[in-house]
Each structure stands twice: as structure tokens, then as C-alpha cells.
Amino acid sequence: LCQEGAGTSYRGTVSVTETGKTCQRWDSQTPHWHSRKPADYPSSGLEENYCRNPDGDSGVWCFTMDPSKRWERCDVPVC
Ligand SMILES: O=S(=O)(Nc1cnn(C2CCNCC2)c1)c1cc(Cl)ccc1F
């Protein structure tokens, strides 16, 4: 699956960042507290720990499970 443009409508299942870190679940607040809660952004597809673009970034991203790295982009090919 690929991301169109900035990936706002990407609903694929890539859940690893471009440096190989595992994505944190959107419904989890550990290791990173965050305000991108699935309930608050129902149309952003914030399922599991899949890479998404809920905030108008330039591409899909996720919070990482590395406590020292809050978020990173994901390597999802552009369509
Ligand atoms: O919980 S967060 O989403 N964390 C956060 C910090 N940086 N980012 C980047 C994610 C990729 N796009 C640019 C912002 C997200 C968050 C969002 C806002 Cl508006 C303010 C504080 C904050 F903590």
C-alpha cells in the first residue's frame, strides 16, 4: 500500500518508523504522553500503532516506543 500526497488518507498497516523503531499504539500514553487520542480524532484512522498523518504533517508518522525519540516518520512509499 502507498500514501497519497501527505498520507492523510493512508489506512495501511506499516507500524515501524524510518529508522526501524516500533510505533507506539495511538491509544497508549507510554512511553510518550500525547494528545493524538483516537477518540479525539475519529476520522484520522488512529488504529493500533499504524503510521498515520493526523496533524497535516508532510507524511505518515507515529510516536515511537523509544523513550528518547518522541515521534518519527515512516517509510511508506508515495503512490
Ligand atoms: O501529542 S502531540 O501530538 N505530540 C507531538 C509532538 N510533536 N509532534 C509532531 C508529530 C508529527 N507532526 C509534527 C508534530 C506531535 C502534541 C500536539 C500538539 Cl498540537 C501540541 C502538543 C503536543 F504534545
PDB file of the backbone (N, CA, C, O) and the ligand in Angstrom, with CONECT records:
HET    LIG  A 101      23
ATOM      1  N   LEU A   1       0.868  -1.192   0.000  1.00  0.00           N
ATOM      2  CA  LEU A   1       0.000   0.000   0.000  1.00  0.00           C
ATOM      3  C   LEU A   1       0.897   1.233   0.000  1.00  0.00           C
ATOM      4  O   LEU A   1       2.028   1.183   0.483  1.00  0.00           O
ATOM      5  N   CYS A   2       0.396   2.326  -0.537  1.00  0.00           N
ATOM      6  CA  CYS A   2       1.186   3.560  -0.631  1.00  0.00           C
ATOM      7  C   CYS A   2       0.412   4.723  -0.011  1.00  0.00           C
ATOM      8  O   CYS A   2      -0.782   4.614   0.264  1.00  0.00           O
ATOM      9  N   GLN A   3       1.110   5.833   0.201  1.00  0.00           N
ATOM     10  CA  GLN A   3       0.425   7.008   0.759  1.00  0.00           C
ATOM     11  C   GLN A   3       0.287   8.054  -0.342  1.00  0.00           C
ATOM     12  O   GLN A   3       1.246   8.366  -1.048  1.00  0.00           O
ATOM     13  N   GLU A   4      -0.897   8.574  -0.470  1.00  0.00           N
ATOM     14  CA  GLU A   4      -1.155   9.622  -1.462  1.00  0.00           C
ATOM     15  C   GLU A   4      -0.787  10.963  -0.842  1.00  0.00           C
ATOM     16  O   GLU A   4      -1.245  11.296   0.251  1.00  0.00           O
ATOM     17  N   GLY A   5       0.047  11.735  -1.546  1.00  0.00           N
ATOM     18  CA  GLY A   5       0.384  13.069  -1.046  1.00  0.00           C
ATOM     19  C   GLY A   5       0.983  12.971   0.342  1.00  0.00           C
ATOM     20  O   GLY A   5       1.978  12.273   0.535  1.00  0.00           O
ATOM     21  N   ALA A   6       0.404  13.648   1.305  1.00  0.00           N
ATOM     22  CA  ALA A   6       0.938  13.673   2.670  1.00  0.00           C
ATOM     23  C   ALA A   6       0.441  12.494   3.507  1.00  0.00           C
ATOM     24  O   ALA A   6       0.746  12.402   4.695  1.00  0.00           O
ATOM     25  N   GLY A   7      -0.321  11.598   2.891  1.00  0.00           N
ATOM     26  CA  GLY A   7      -0.729  10.397   3.610  1.00  0.00           C
ATOM     27  C   GLY A   7      -1.870  10.583   4.586  1.00  0.00           C
ATOM     28  O   GLY A   7      -2.080   9.741   5.460  1.00  0.00           O
ATOM     29  N   THR A   8      -2.605  11.665   4.453  1.00  0.00           N
ATOM     30  CA  THR A   8      -3.721  11.908   5.381  1.00  0.00           C
ATOM     31  C   THR A   8      -4.763  10.797   5.293  1.00  0.00           C
ATOM     32  O   THR A   8      -5.436  10.475   6.272  1.00  0.00           O
ATOM     33  N   SER A   9      -4.883  10.214   4.086  1.00  0.00           N
ATOM     34  CA  SER A   9      -5.906   9.154   3.930  1.00  0.00           C
ATOM     35  C   SER A   9      -5.287   7.753   3.934  1.00  0.00           C
ATOM     36  O   SER A   9      -5.964   6.770   3.630  1.00  0.00           O
ATOM     37  N   TYR A  10      -4.012   7.667   4.274  1.00  0.00           N
ATOM     38  CA  TYR A  10      -3.366   6.337   4.331  1.00  0.00           C
ATOM     39  C   TYR A  10      -4.006   5.520   5.457  1.00  0.00           C
ATOM     40  O   TYR A  10      -4.115   5.988   6.590  1.00  0.00           O
ATOM     41  N   ARG A  11      -4.421   4.314   5.137  1.00  0.00           N
ATOM     42  CA  ARG A  11      -5.010   3.427   6.166  1.00  0.00           C
ATOM     43  C   ARG A  11      -4.340   2.044   6.103  1.00  0.00           C
ATOM     44  O   ARG A  11      -4.961   1.018   6.378  1.00  0.00           O
ATOM     45  N   GLY A  12      -3.045   2.056   5.730  1.00  0.00           N
ATOM     46  CA  GLY A  12      -2.300   0.797   5.682  1.00  0.00           C
ATOM     47  C   GLY A  12      -1.836   0.372   7.060  1.00  0.00           C
ATOM     48  O   GLY A  12      -2.231   0.970   8.061  1.00  0.00           O
ATOM     49  N   THR A  13      -0.999  -0.659   7.122  1.00  0.00           N
ATOM     50  CA  THR A  13      -0.641  -1.260   8.411  1.00  0.00           C
ATOM     51  C   THR A  13       0.862  -1.197   8.711  1.00  0.00           C
ATOM     52  O   THR A  13       1.345  -1.959   9.548  1.00  0.00           O
ATOM     53  N   VAL A  14       1.606  -0.314   8.055  1.00  0.00           N
ATOM     54  CA  VAL A  14       3.017  -0.140   8.418  1.00  0.00           C
ATOM     55  C   VAL A  14       3.044   0.440   9.833  1.00  0.00           C
ATOM     56  O   VAL A  14       2.360   1.422  10.122  1.00  0.00           O
ATOM     57  N   SER A  15       3.850  -0.185  10.721  1.00  0.00           N
ATOM     58  CA  SER A  15       3.898   0.269  12.124  1.00  0.00           C
ATOM     59  C   SER A  15       5.340   0.336  12.614  1.00  0.00           C
ATOM     60  O   SER A  15       5.629   0.084  13.784  1.00  0.00           O
ATOM     61  N   VAL A  16       6.242   0.681  11.689  1.00  0.00           N
ATOM     62  CA  VAL A  16       7.653   0.835  12.046  1.00  0.00           C
ATOM     63  C   VAL A  16       8.143   2.146  11.426  1.00  0.00           C
ATOM     64  O   VAL A  16       7.733   2.520  10.327  1.00  0.00           O
ATOM     65  N   THR A  17       9.035   2.842  12.157  1.00  0.00           N
ATOM     66  CA  THR A  17       9.472   4.139  11.646  1.00  0.00           C
ATOM     67  C   THR A  17      10.618   3.974  10.651  1.00  0.00           C
ATOM     68  O   THR A  17      11.124   2.873  10.436  1.00  0.00           O
ATOM     69  N   GLU A  18      11.011   5.093  10.051  1.00  0.00           N
ATOM     70  CA  GLU A  18      12.045   5.030   9.002  1.00  0.00           C
ATOM     71  C   GLU A  18      13.397   4.583   9.558  1.00  0.00           C
ATOM     72  O   GLU A  18      14.258   4.149   8.794  1.00  0.00           O
ATOM     73  N   THR A  19      13.600   4.682  10.891  1.00  0.00           N
ATOM     74  CA  THR A  19      14.871   4.182  11.455  1.00  0.00           C
ATOM     75  C   THR A  19      14.680   2.810  12.087  1.00  0.00           C
ATOM     76  O   THR A  19      15.574   2.311  12.770  1.00  0.00           O
ATOM     77  N   GLY A  20      13.501   2.188  11.859  1.00  0.00           N
ATOM     78  CA  GLY A  20      13.299   0.819  12.350  1.00  0.00           C
ATOM     79  C   GLY A  20      12.736   0.721  13.758  1.00  0.00           C
ATOM     80  O   GLY A  20      12.718  -0.362  14.343  1.00  0.00           O
ATOM     81  N   LYS A  21      12.276   1.843  14.311  1.00  0.00           N
ATOM     82  CA  LYS A  21      11.684   1.788  15.651  1.00  0.00           C
ATOM     83  C   LYS A  21      10.221   1.340  15.559  1.00  0.00           C
ATOM     84  O   LYS A  21       9.522   1.651  14.595  1.00  0.00           O
ATOM     85  N   THR A  22       9.783   0.613  16.569  1.00  0.00           N
ATOM     86  CA  THR A  22       8.380   0.187  16.622  1.00  0.00           C
ATOM     87  C   THR A  22       7.510   1.379  17.023  1.00  0.00           C
ATOM     88  O   THR A  22       7.872   2.156  17.906  1.00  0.00           O
ATOM     89  N   CYS A  23       6.375   1.508  16.369  1.00  0.00           N
ATOM     90  CA  CYS A  23       5.445   2.596  16.695  1.00  0.00           C
ATOM     91  C   CYS A  23       4.718   2.308  18.005  1.00  0.00           C
ATOM     92  O   CYS A  23       4.408   1.159  18.319  1.00  0.00           O
ATOM     93  N   GLN A  24       4.453   3.369  18.759  1.00  0.00           N
ATOM     94  CA  GLN A  24       3.634   3.278  19.978  1.00  0.00           C
ATOM     95  C   GLN A  24       2.176   3.246  19.565  1.00  0.00           C
ATOM     96  O   GLN A  24       1.805   3.904  18.593  1.00  0.00           O
ATOM     97  N   ARG A  25       1.338   2.502  20.271  1.00  0.00           N
ATOM     98  CA  ARG A  25      -0.104   2.491  19.974  1.00  0.00           C
ATOM     99  C   ARG A  25      -0.665   3.875  20.212  1.00  0.00           C
ATOM    100  O   ARG A  25      -0.265   4.562  21.152  1.00  0.00           O
ATOM    101  N   TRP A  26      -1.616   4.294  19.342  1.00  0.00           N
ATOM    102  CA  TRP A  26      -2.217   5.629  19.485  1.00  0.00           C
ATOM    103  C   TRP A  26      -3.061   5.706  20.763  1.00  0.00           C
ATOM    104  O   TRP A  26      -3.235   6.779  21.341  1.00  0.00           O
ATOM    105  N   ASP A  27      -3.588   4.535  21.199  1.00  0.00           N
ATOM    106  CA  ASP A  27      -4.444   4.529  22.407  1.00  0.00           C
ATOM    107  C   ASP A  27      -3.614   4.314  23.670  1.00  0.00           C
ATOM    108  O   ASP A  27      -4.153   4.051  24.745  1.00  0.00           O
ATOM    109  N   SER A  28      -2.285   4.432  23.521  1.00  0.00           N
ATOM    110  CA  SER A  28      -1.414   4.284  24.700  1.00  0.00           C
ATOM    111  C   SER A  28      -0.739   5.626  24.996  1.00  0.00           C
ATOM    112  O   SER A  28      -0.499   6.426  24.091  1.00  0.00           O
ATOM    113  N   GLN A  29      -0.440   5.856  26.263  1.00  0.00           N
ATOM    114  CA  GLN A  29       0.270   7.089  26.649  1.00  0.00           C
ATOM    115  C   GLN A  29       1.672   6.762  27.159  1.00  0.00           C
ATOM    116  O   GLN A  29       2.313   7.589  27.808  1.00  0.00           O
ATOM    117  N   THR A  30       2.133   5.571  26.866  1.00  0.00           N
ATOM    118  CA  THR A  30       3.524   5.234  27.245  1.00  0.00           C
ATOM    119  C   THR A  30       4.238   4.649  26.027  1.00  0.00           C
ATOM    120  O   THR A  30       3.623   3.940  25.231  1.00  0.00           O
ATOM    121  N   PRO A  31       5.529   4.941  25.877  1.00  0.00           N
ATOM    122  CA  PRO A  31       6.365   5.818  26.703  1.00  0.00           C
ATOM    123  C   PRO A  31       6.086   7.309  26.516  1.00  0.00           C
ATOM    124  O   PRO A  31       6.584   8.124  27.293  1.00  0.00           O
ATOM    125  N   HIS A  32       5.316   7.676  25.520  1.00  0.00           N
ATOM    126  CA  HIS A  32       5.086   9.118  25.279  1.00  0.00           C
ATOM    127  C   HIS A  32       3.635   9.514  25.552  1.00  0.00           C
ATOM    128  O   HIS A  32       2.701   8.983  24.951  1.00  0.00           O
ATOM    129  N   TRP A  33       3.474  10.469  26.481  1.00  0.00           N
ATOM    130  CA  TRP A  33       2.157  11.091  26.624  1.00  0.00           C
ATOM    131  C   TRP A  33       1.919  11.879  25.348  1.00  0.00           C
ATOM    132  O   TRP A  33       2.846  12.495  24.820  1.00  0.00           O
ATOM    133  N   HIS A  34       0.702  11.870  24.850  1.00  0.00           N
ATOM    134  CA  HIS A  34       0.422  12.648  23.631  1.00  0.00           C
ATOM    135  C   HIS A  34      -1.061  13.027  23.568  1.00  0.00           C
ATOM    136  O   HIS A  34      -1.906  12.473  24.270  1.00  0.00           O
ATOM    137  N   SER A  35      -1.332  14.002  22.690  1.00  0.00           N
ATOM    138  CA  SER A  35      -2.714  14.493  22.576  1.00  0.00           C
ATOM    139  C   SER A  35      -3.418  13.953  21.337  1.00  0.00           C
ATOM    140  O   SER A  35      -4.525  14.388  21.018  1.00  0.00           O
ATOM    141  N   ARG A  36      -2.793  13.009  20.634  1.00  0.00           N
ATOM    142  CA  ARG A  36      -3.427  12.486  19.400  1.00  0.00           C
ATOM    143  C   ARG A  36      -4.212  11.220  19.769  1.00  0.00           C
ATOM    144  O   ARG A  36      -3.893  10.114  19.332  1.00  0.00           O
ATOM    145  N   LYS A  37      -5.247  11.425  20.591  1.00  0.00           N
ATOM    146  CA  LYS A  37      -6.035  10.277  21.055  1.00  0.00           C
ATOM    147  C   LYS A  37      -7.072   9.892  19.995  1.00  0.00           C
ATOM    148  O   LYS A  37      -7.734  10.759  19.424  1.00  0.00           O
ATOM    149  N   PRO A  38      -7.210   8.578  19.735  1.00  0.00           N
ATOM    150  CA  PRO A  38      -8.159   8.119  18.712  1.00  0.00           C
ATOM    151  C   PRO A  38      -9.567   8.706  18.899  1.00  0.00           C
ATOM    152  O   PRO A  38     -10.220   9.075  17.923  1.00  0.00           O
ATOM    153  N   ALA A  39     -10.027   8.788  20.144  1.00  0.00           N
ATOM    154  CA  ALA A  39     -11.396   9.281  20.404  1.00  0.00           C
ATOM    155  C   ALA A  39     -11.540  10.751  20.014  1.00  0.00           C
ATOM    156  O   ALA A  39     -12.623  11.208  19.649  1.00  0.00           O
ATOM    157  N   ASP A  40     -10.429  11.480  20.100  1.00  0.00           N
ATOM    158  CA  ASP A  40     -10.495  12.915  19.778  1.00  0.00           C
ATOM    159  C   ASP A  40     -10.330  13.180  18.287  1.00  0.00           C
ATOM    160  O   ASP A  40     -10.643  14.267  17.802  1.00  0.00           O
ATOM    161  N   TYR A  41      -9.828  12.162  17.555  1.00  0.00           N
ATOM    162  CA  TYR A  41      -9.596  12.336  16.103  1.00  0.00           C
ATOM    163  C   TYR A  41     -10.199  11.138  15.377  1.00  0.00           C
ATOM    164  O   TYR A  41      -9.471  10.351  14.772  1.00  0.00           O
ATOM    165  N   PRO A  42     -11.527  10.991  15.432  1.00  0.00           N
ATOM    166  CA  PRO A  42     -12.194   9.780  14.922  1.00  0.00           C
ATOM    167  C   PRO A  42     -11.999   9.540  13.426  1.00  0.00           C
ATOM    168  O   PRO A  42     -12.127   8.407  12.962  1.00  0.00           O
ATOM    169  N   SER A  43     -11.689  10.598  12.664  1.00  0.00           N
ATOM    170  CA  SER A  43     -11.584  10.373  11.206  1.00  0.00           C
ATOM    171  C   SER A  43     -10.137  10.211  10.758  1.00  0.00           C
ATOM    172  O   SER A  43      -9.859  10.191   9.559  1.00  0.00           O
ATOM    173  N   SER A  44      -9.208  10.095  11.715  1.00  0.00           N
ATOM    174  CA  SER A  44      -7.783  10.011  11.340  1.00  0.00           C
ATOM    175  C   SER A  44      -7.258   8.592  11.280  1.00  0.00           C
ATOM    176  O   SER A  44      -6.073   8.376  11.024  1.00  0.00           O
ATOM    177  N   GLY A  45      -8.142   7.606  11.517  1.00  0.00           N
ATOM    178  CA  GLY A  45      -7.708   6.203  11.396  1.00  0.00           C
ATOM    179  C   GLY A  45      -6.619   5.840  12.378  1.00  0.00           C
ATOM    180  O   GLY A  45      -5.723   5.069  12.034  1.00  0.00           O
ATOM    181  N   LEU A  46      -6.664   6.371  13.597  1.00  0.00           N
ATOM    182  CA  LEU A  46      -5.609   6.121  14.604  1.00  0.00           C
ATOM    183  C   LEU A  46      -5.795   4.754  15.251  1.00  0.00           C
ATOM    184  O   LEU A  46      -6.075   4.651  16.446  1.00  0.00           O
ATOM    185  N   GLU A  47      -5.633   3.671  14.420  1.00  0.00           N
ATOM    186  CA  GLU A  47      -5.792   2.290  14.914  1.00  0.00           C
ATOM    187  C   GLU A  47      -4.448   1.682  15.278  1.00  0.00           C
ATOM    188  O   GLU A  47      -3.407   1.978  14.692  1.00  0.00           O
ATOM    189  N   GLU A  48      -4.531   0.823  16.272  1.00  0.00           N
ATOM    190  CA  GLU A  48      -3.322   0.047  16.685  1.00  0.00           C
ATOM    191  C   GLU A  48      -2.145   1.007  16.833  1.00  0.00           C
ATOM    192  O   GLU A  48      -2.215   2.020  17.529  1.00  0.00           O
ATOM    193  N   ASN A  49      -1.026   0.631  16.127  1.00  0.00           N
ATOM    194  CA  ASN A  49       0.164   1.511  16.148  1.00  0.00           C
ATOM    195  C   ASN A  49       0.593   1.791  14.723  1.00  0.00           C
ATOM    196  O   ASN A  49       1.781   1.911  14.424  1.00  0.00           O
ATOM    197  N   TYR A  50      -0.392   1.892  13.855  1.00  0.00           N
ATOM    198  CA  TYR A  50      -0.103   2.120  12.428  1.00  0.00           C
ATOM    199  C   TYR A  50       0.329   3.567  12.172  1.00  0.00           C
ATOM    200  O   TYR A  50      -0.154   4.495  12.820  1.00  0.00           O
ATOM    201  N   CYS A  51       1.238   3.740  11.222  1.00  0.00           N
ATOM    202  CA  CYS A  51       1.694   5.077  10.831  1.00  0.00           C
ATOM    203  C   CYS A  51       0.519   5.840  10.224  1.00  0.00           C
ATOM    204  O   CYS A  51      -0.212   5.314   9.385  1.00  0.00           O
ATOM    205  N   ARG A  52       0.347   7.110  10.669  1.00  0.00           N
ATOM    206  CA  ARG A  52      -0.759   7.929  10.203  1.00  0.00           C
ATOM    207  C   ARG A  52      -0.314   9.387  10.117  1.00  0.00           C
ATOM    208  O   ARG A  52       0.759   9.749  10.599  1.00  0.00           O
ATOM    209  N   ASN A  53      -1.141  10.208   9.505  1.00  0.00           N
ATOM    210  CA  ASN A  53      -0.862  11.642   9.469  1.00  0.00           C
ATOM    211  C   ASN A  53      -2.088  12.409   9.943  1.00  0.00           C
ATOM    212  O   ASN A  53      -2.835  12.944   9.124  1.00  0.00           O
ATOM    213  N   PRO A  54      -2.304  12.469  11.247  1.00  0.00           N
ATOM    214  CA  PRO A  54      -3.496  13.148  11.786  1.00  0.00           C
ATOM    215  C   PRO A  54      -3.329  14.659  11.956  1.00  0.00           C
ATOM    216  O   PRO A  54      -4.276  15.353  12.326  1.00  0.00           O
ATOM    217  N   ASP A  55      -2.117  15.170  11.683  1.00  0.00           N
ATOM    218  CA  ASP A  55      -1.885  16.589  12.012  1.00  0.00           C
ATOM    219  C   ASP A  55      -1.350  17.404  10.846  1.00  0.00           C
ATOM    220  O   ASP A  55      -0.729  18.447  11.046  1.00  0.00           O
ATOM    221  N   GLY A  56      -1.590  16.929   9.624  1.00  0.00           N
ATOM    222  CA  GLY A  56      -1.174  17.720   8.464  1.00  0.00           C
ATOM    223  C   GLY A  56       0.321  17.789   8.272  1.00  0.00           C
ATOM    224  O   GLY A  56       0.837  18.741   7.687  1.00  0.00           O
ATOM    225  N   ASP A  57       1.027  16.772   8.767  1.00  0.00           N
ATOM    226  CA  ASP A  57       2.478  16.704   8.534  1.00  0.00           C
ATOM    227  C   ASP A  57       2.715  16.437   7.046  1.00  0.00           C
ATOM    228  O   ASP A  57       1.771  16.327   6.264  1.00  0.00           O
ATOM    229  N   SER A  58       4.007  16.334   6.667  1.00  0.00           N
ATOM    230  CA  SER A  58       4.312  16.119   5.239  1.00  0.00           C
ATOM    231  C   SER A  58       4.195  14.647   4.845  1.00  0.00           C
ATOM    232  O   SER A  58       4.250  14.311   3.662  1.00  0.00           O
ATOM    233  N   GLY A  59       4.031  13.754   5.858  1.00  0.00           N
ATOM    234  CA  GLY A  59       3.903  12.320   5.562  1.00  0.00           C
ATOM    235  C   GLY A  59       3.417  11.578   6.784  1.00  0.00           C
ATOM    236  O   GLY A  59       3.220  12.190   7.834  1.00  0.00           O
ATOM    237  N   VAL A  60       3.218  10.273   6.678  1.00  0.00           N
ATOM    238  CA  VAL A  60       2.733   9.496   7.824  1.00  0.00           C
ATOM    239  C   VAL A  60       3.847   9.321   8.845  1.00  0.00           C
ATOM    240  O   VAL A  60       5.025   9.271   8.492  1.00  0.00           O
ATOM    241  N   TRP A  61       3.470   9.229  10.097  1.00  0.00           N
ATOM    242  CA  TRP A  61       4.412   9.152  11.205  1.00  0.00           C
ATOM    243  C   TRP A  61       3.757   8.425  12.370  1.00  0.00           C
ATOM    244  O   TRP A  61       2.584   8.054  12.315  1.00  0.00           O
ATOM    245  N   CYS A  62       4.541   8.229  13.427  1.00  0.00           N
ATOM    246  CA  CYS A  62       3.980   7.656  14.648  1.00  0.00           C
ATOM    247  C   CYS A  62       4.869   8.042  15.821  1.00  0.00           C
ATOM    248  O   CYS A  62       6.024   8.426  15.639  1.00  0.00           O
ATOM    249  N   PHE A  63       4.315   7.936  17.034  1.00  0.00           N
ATOM    250  CA  PHE A  63       5.122   8.071  18.237  1.00  0.00           C
ATOM    251  C   PHE A  63       5.914   6.771  18.323  1.00  0.00           C
ATOM    252  O   PHE A  63       5.411   5.713  17.945  1.00  0.00           O
ATOM    253  N   THR A  64       7.154   6.842  18.818  1.00  0.00           N
ATOM    254  CA  THR A  64       7.969   5.622  18.824  1.00  0.00           C
ATOM    255  C   THR A  64       8.049   5.011  20.214  1.00  0.00           C
ATOM    256  O   THR A  64       7.836   5.694  21.216  1.00  0.00           O
ATOM    257  N   MET A  65       8.352   3.740  20.265  1.00  0.00           N
ATOM    258  CA  MET A  65       8.489   3.043  21.552  1.00  0.00           C
ATOM    259  C   MET A  65       9.842   3.336  22.207  1.00  0.00           C
ATOM    260  O   MET A  65      10.141   2.820  23.284  1.00  0.00           O
ATOM    261  N   ASP A  66      10.643   4.152  21.559  1.00  0.00           N
ATOM    262  CA  ASP A  66      11.934   4.570  22.136  1.00  0.00           C
ATOM    263  C   ASP A  66      11.686   5.816  22.984  1.00  0.00           C
ATOM    264  O   ASP A  66      11.348   6.872  22.449  1.00  0.00           O
ATOM    265  N   PRO A  67      11.854   5.699  24.305  1.00  0.00           N
ATOM    266  CA  PRO A  67      11.570   6.828  25.195  1.00  0.00           C
ATOM    267  C   PRO A  67      12.337   8.100  24.821  1.00  0.00           C
ATOM    268  O   PRO A  67      11.923   9.211  25.152  1.00  0.00           O
ATOM    269  N   SER A  68      13.485   7.908  24.111  1.00  0.00           N
ATOM    270  CA  SER A  68      14.308   9.084  23.801  1.00  0.00           C
ATOM    271  C   SER A  68      13.921   9.726  22.468  1.00  0.00           C
ATOM    272  O   SER A  68      14.478  10.755  22.085  1.00  0.00           O
ATOM    273  N   LYS A  69      12.969   9.118  21.768  1.00  0.00           N
ATOM    274  CA  LYS A  69      12.574   9.668  20.450  1.00  0.00           C
ATOM    275  C   LYS A  69      11.053   9.719  20.396  1.00  0.00           C
ATOM    276  O   LYS A  69      10.382   8.699  20.242  1.00  0.00           O
ATOM    277  N   ARG A  70      10.520  10.957  20.529  1.00  0.00           N
ATOM    278  CA  ARG A  70       9.055  11.091  20.655  1.00  0.00           C
ATOM    279  C   ARG A  70       8.321  10.572  19.435  1.00  0.00           C
ATOM    280  O   ARG A  70       7.424   9.738  19.561  1.00  0.00           O
ATOM    281  N   TRP A  71       8.700  11.067  18.220  1.00  0.00           N
ATOM    282  CA  TRP A  71       7.984  10.625  17.005  1.00  0.00           C
ATOM    283  C   TRP A  71       8.959  10.556  15.847  1.00  0.00           C
ATOM    284  O   TRP A  71      10.013  11.191  15.871  1.00  0.00           O
ATOM    285  N   GLU A  72       8.603   9.783  14.834  1.00  0.00           N
ATOM    286  CA  GLU A  72       9.413   9.683  13.617  1.00  0.00           C
ATOM    287  C   GLU A  72       8.494   9.414  12.438  1.00  0.00           C
ATOM    288  O   GLU A  72       7.393   8.890  12.609  1.00  0.00           O
ATOM    289  N   ARG A  73       8.937   9.766  11.265  1.00  0.00           N
ATOM    290  CA  ARG A  73       8.198   9.438  10.048  1.00  0.00           C
ATOM    291  C   ARG A  73       8.396   7.970   9.719  1.00  0.00           C
ATOM    292  O   ARG A  73       9.318   7.319  10.212  1.00  0.00           O
ATOM    293  N   CYS A  74       7.496   7.459   8.862  1.00  0.00           N
ATOM    294  CA  CYS A  74       7.536   6.060   8.452  1.00  0.00           C
ATOM    295  C   CYS A  74       7.838   5.977   6.962  1.00  0.00           C
ATOM    296  O   CYS A  74       7.504   6.874   6.187  1.00  0.00           O
ATOM    297  N   ASP A  75       8.469   4.889   6.588  1.00  0.00           N
ATOM    298  CA  ASP A  75       8.846   4.688   5.190  1.00  0.00           C
ATOM    299  C   ASP A  75       7.701   4.049   4.402  1.00  0.00           C
ATOM    300  O   ASP A  75       7.738   2.856   4.103  1.00  0.00           O
ATOM    301  N   VAL A  76       6.707   4.833   4.073  1.00  0.00           N
ATOM    302  CA  VAL A  76       5.597   4.333   3.256  1.00  0.00           C
ATOM    303  C   VAL A  76       5.736   4.990   1.886  1.00  0.00           C
ATOM    304  O   VAL A  76       5.730   6.217   1.790  1.00  0.00           O
ATOM    305  N   PRO A  77       5.861   4.203   0.838  1.00  0.00           N
ATOM    306  CA  PRO A  77       6.054   4.803  -0.492  1.00  0.00           C
ATOM    307  C   PRO A  77       4.894   5.714  -0.883  1.00  0.00           C
ATOM    308  O   PRO A  77       3.737   5.445  -0.557  1.00  0.00           O
ATOM    309  N   VAL A  78       5.222   6.791  -1.582  1.00  0.00           N
ATOM    310  CA  VAL A  78       4.177   7.689  -2.065  1.00  0.00           C
ATOM    311  C   VAL A  78       3.609   7.071  -3.352  1.00  0.00           C
ATOM    312  O   VAL A  78       4.360   6.586  -4.199  1.00  0.00           O
ATOM    313  N   CYS A  79       2.323   7.094  -3.483  1.00  0.00           N
ATOM    314  CA  CYS A  79       1.673   6.462  -4.661  1.00  0.00           C
ATOM    315  C   CYS A  79       2.123   7.163  -5.960  1.00  0.00           C
ATOM    316  O   CYS A  79       1.691   6.782  -7.048  1.00  0.00           O
TER     317      CYS A  79
HETATM  318  O1  LIG A 101       0.805  14.998  21.459  1.00  0.00           O
HETATM  319  S1  LIG A 101       1.313  15.709  20.320  1.00  0.00           S
HETATM  320  O2  LIG A 101       0.778  15.342  19.038  1.00  0.00           O
HETATM  321  N1  LIG A 101       2.926  15.448  20.272  1.00  0.00           N
HETATM  322  C1  LIG A 101       3.697  15.801  19.186  1.00  0.00           C
HETATM  323  C2  LIG A 101       4.899  16.485  19.293  1.00  0.00           C
HETATM  324  N2  LIG A 101       5.402  16.654  18.098  1.00  0.00           N
HETATM  325  N3  LIG A 101       4.531  16.106  17.227  1.00  0.00           N
HETATM  326  C3  LIG A 101       4.811  16.119  15.773  1.00  0.00           C
HETATM  327  C4  LIG A 101       4.224  14.894  15.109  1.00  0.00           C
HETATM  328  C5  LIG A 101       4.476  14.942  13.620  1.00  0.00           C
HETATM  329  N4  LIG A 101       3.967  16.183  13.074  1.00  0.00           N
HETATM  330  C6  LIG A 101       4.558  17.365  13.648  1.00  0.00           C
HETATM  331  C7  LIG A 101       4.307  17.400  15.150  1.00  0.00           C
HETATM  332  C8  LIG A 101       3.474  15.570  17.850  1.00  0.00           C
HETATM  333  C9  LIG A 101       1.104  17.387  20.565  1.00  0.00           C
HETATM  334  C10 LIG A 101       0.363  18.115  19.676  1.00  0.00           C
HETATM  335  C11 LIG A 101       0.179  19.461  19.883  1.00  0.00           C
HETATM  336 CL1  LIG A 101      -0.736  20.395  18.752  1.00  0.00          CL
HETATM  337  C12 LIG A 101       0.737  20.112  20.964  1.00  0.00           C
HETATM  338  C13 LIG A 101       1.474  19.387  21.875  1.00  0.00           C
HETATM  339  C14 LIG A 101       1.688  18.008  21.660  1.00  0.00           C
HETATM  340  F1  LIG A 101       2.437  17.290  22.523  1.00  0.00           F
CONECT  318  319
CONECT  319  318  320  321  333
CONECT  320  319
CONECT  321  319  322
CONECT  322  321  323  332
CONECT  323  322  324
CONECT  324  323  325
CONECT  325  324  326  332
CONECT  326  325  327  331
CONECT  327  326  328
CONECT  328  327  329
CONECT  329  328  330
CONECT  330  329  331
CONECT  331  326  330
CONECT  332  322  325
CONECT  333  319  334  339
CONECT  334  333  335
CONECT  335  334  336  337
CONECT  336  335
CONECT  337  335  338
CONECT  338  337  339
CONECT  339  333  338  340
CONECT  340  339
END
